[in-house]
């Protein structure tokens, strides 16, 4: 939500490009994770949604880089959000490595 509020000050001409893109990708991190959580009965689907979340977080970082380059955010704001997304990506990758512990049915359970 902090990122959503930050983009409110972006120029109007960026509404349908940068502003919408950064808002969409940042929201997709959470929504993909939520979808994955409810698909955790299926190991592959859960892992796929975790990786989708990582991809959206990485895309958000790219939009943050554009925002900085265009002068829409300060270096400090960029660093704050970029580091938050680095942390989110690290958490998602840790979840992927330990995906079996989150799943109700893992590949080894279905092979019997």
Secondary structure, DSSP 8 states (H G I E B T S, - for coil): -HHHHHHTTS-GGGIIIIIHHHHHHHHHHHHHHHHHHHTTTSHHHHHHHHHHHHHHHHHHHHHHHHHHHTTSS-HHHHHHHHHHHHHHHHHHHHHHHTHHHH-SS-HHHHT-
